[in-house]
Amino acid sequence: MSAFDALRIANSSLGVHQTWLDTLATNIANVNTVSATDQDAFQAQMLMLRSSEGGGVEVSGVAETSAEGRVVHDPSHPLADEDGYVRTPDTDMNSQMSQLIMAQRGYQASVSVTKTAQDAYTSALQIGK
């Protein structure tokens, strides 16, 4: 594997981790979104990945959680039905925060690989002078 390959692979990883971070941010921002029982709950998104040709990774699609969510009894909520129920997303905040840490650390690792490869290129160019 050449240093150029390392840069290309790290760059693809940076893009995927950034997309993952954006997706998690949306999921976390909507974890407490409430809707009426006759409407769909917020559907959290999960990235589907695949390896790209020549190495690296790319987003191949986005899957969404169930629109059913959870039905919660909250008669004081303005969207509550006649029985006092509302629909909330079936999104686990602990899971989302754990994934957020993993995505952040993966992003940081990709940045480190990119910096190391750039330093190797710079050193190689200095040798030729």
N, C-alpha and C positions, 0 to 999 in steps of 0.2 A: 504494500500500500504506500503510495507516495504522499507527500505532505499536501499536495493538491487534493487528493482523495479525502484526507482528514478534514480539510477545510470544507469541502462540499458536503460531507456527511454531518459535520458539526453545524453547518448552516441549515441543513434540512431539519436537524434536531431543534435548533433555535426557533424555526418557524412553527414546528409542531408544538413545542412547549409554550410559545406565546399564544397560539390558538387555544391550547388547553387552559392556560391561565384566564383568557378572556371568557371561555365557556364557563369555567368555575365561578368567575366573578358574577356572571349573569345568574347562575343557579343560586348562589349565595344571596344575591340581592333579592331574589324572588322566593326565598324559603318561607316567608310569612305571608305570601300573597293569598288573599282569600277571595273566593268567588261563590256565587249562588249555587245551590245544589243542582239546578237545571243547566249549569254551564260546566265546561271542562276546567279541571284544575291546571295550574301552571305545570308544564312538562319540562322537567330538567333534561339537559342535553348531555350526551356522552359521546366522545369522539371514537370513531373507528379508524384504526391505523393499518397501514401495510408498508412493507419494505418497497422502496423505489428501485428502479433499475440502476445497477452500478453501485448500490449501497445507499444508505440513508433511509429515511422514513418520510411518509407523507400521510395526510388525512385522506381516508378513502370515503368517509361519510360521517353522518351524525345520526345517532339513535336517540330517541326520546323516551322518557319514562311514561308510565300509564297516565292517561288523562282522567282516570277515575279519582286519583288522589285518595284523600281520607275525608270522611264525613265526620265533622266535629260539632258537638252541641255547644252553641254560643248564642243564646237567645237575645243578647244585648247588641249583637252585631247588626248593622243596617241591612246587610245582604241575607240575613237569616230567613229561612222559609217559615211557613206557618207553625212548624214543629220546633223551630229554633235551631236548625242545623245549617252549617255552611260547609263548603268544600275547600280543603287546603291541599297543597302539593304533598306528595309522598316522597319528600326529599329529606335525607338525613344530614343535618348540619355537621355532625362529627365526621362523617364520611367525606363530605365536601371539603372540610378544613384539612383533613389528612391528605386528600388528593392535591389540595392547594400547596401544601408543604412539599409534596413529591414533585409537582410541576415546577415549583420555584427552584428546588435543588437541581433538577434536571436542566433547567435553563442556565443556572450558574455553572454547572459542569460543562455545558456546551460552550459557554463564553470562555471558560478556562482553556478548553481544547483549541478554540479559535485563536486565542492569544498565544498559546504555545506554538501553534503552527505558524503564525505570523512571525514570531520571534525566530523560528528556525529558518524561514525564508530570508529574513533580514540578515541573519548570520551567514547564510550561504552566499548572499549577494556581497557581503563584506569580504568574504574569502577571495572572491574573484577580482577584487580591486587591486 
